[in-house]
Amino acid sequence: MPIPKKIKADELVGRKVTLDIDIENRSGEGISKGSEATISSAHYGIEIKTSKCDCCGQYSVISRVSRNDLTLVEQ
């Protein structure tokens, strides 16, 4: 379910989301549908960041994600 437009951008920062589609950026980083991420900024589209992998310590940051591709996780 897309993030409603009535929620302002500054209210989204720090909120947890799940991805409704597979997303990747130009450098080849990808996040699979159903994964959980955190909104790190919301200016020109939404920037999301995954948590660090327990095994290797890597994470992904993808910007300019549409509200239509994310679902808010209730906190």
C-alpha positions as CSV (number, residue, x, y, z in Angstrom):
1,M,0.0,0.0,0.0
2,P,1.6,3.3,-1.1
3,I,2.6,5.9,1.4
4,P,-0.3,8.5,1.6
5,K,0.5,11.9,0.2
6,K,-1.1,13.5,3.3
7,I,2.0,12.5,5.3
8,K,4.6,15.3,5.0
9,A,8.2,14.5,3.9
10,D,9.7,15.6,7.3
11,E,7.3,13.2,9.1
12,L,8.7,10.3,7.0
13,V,12.4,10.6,8.0
14,G,13.4,7.7,10.4
15,R,10.3,5.6,9.6
16,K,10.5,1.9,8.7
17,V,9.2,0.8,5.3
18,T,8.9,-2.4,3.3
19,L,9.5,-2.5,-0.4
20,D,6.6,-3.4,-2.7
21,I,8.9,-4.0,-5.7
22,D,12.5,-4.9,-6.4
23,I,14.6,-1.7,-6.5
24,E,18.1,-1.0,-7.8
25,N,20.2,2.1,-8.4
26,R,22.7,2.9,-11.2
27,S,25.7,1.6,-9.3
28,G,24.1,-1.9,-9.2
29,E,23.0,-2.0,-5.6
30,G,19.6,-3.7,-5.3
31,I,17.0,-4.4,-2.6
32,S,14.5,-7.2,-3.0
33,K,10.7,-6.9,-2.7
34,G,9.6,-7.4,0.9
35,S,12.8,-6.1,2.4
36,E,12.7,-3.6,5.3
37,A,14.5,-0.3,5.1
38,T,14.6,3.1,6.9
39,I,13.8,6.4,5.3
40,S,16.9,8.6,5.6
41,S,15.6,11.6,3.8
42,A,12.6,12.7,1.7
43,H,13.4,15.7,-0.5
44,Y,13.6,14.8,-4.1
45,G,11.9,11.4,-3.8
46,I,12.6,9.2,-0.8
47,E,16.0,7.9,0.1
48,I,16.0,4.6,1.9
49,K,18.8,2.7,3.7
50,T,18.9,-0.9,4.7
51,S,20.4,-2.1,8.0
52,K,23.9,-3.6,8.0
53,C,24.3,-7.3,7.1
54,D,25.2,-9.3,10.2
55,C,27.6,-11.4,8.1
56,C,29.5,-8.8,6.0
57,G,28.5,-5.4,7.4
58,Q,27.4,-4.0,4.1
59,Y,24.2,-2.0,3.5
60,S,22.5,-0.3,0.6
61,V,21.3,3.3,0.1
62,I,18.9,4.1,-2.7
63,S,17.5,7.5,-3.5
64,R,14.6,8.9,-5.5
65,V,12.3,6.1,-4.6
66,S,8.6,6.8,-5.1
67,R,6.0,6.7,-2.3
68,N,4.1,4.3,-4.5
69,D,6.9,1.6,-4.2
70,L,6.9,1.6,-0.4
71,T,4.6,0.6,2.5
72,L,5.0,2.1,6.0
73,V,5.6,-0.3,8.8
74,E,3.4,0.5,11.8
75,Q,5.5,1.5,14.9
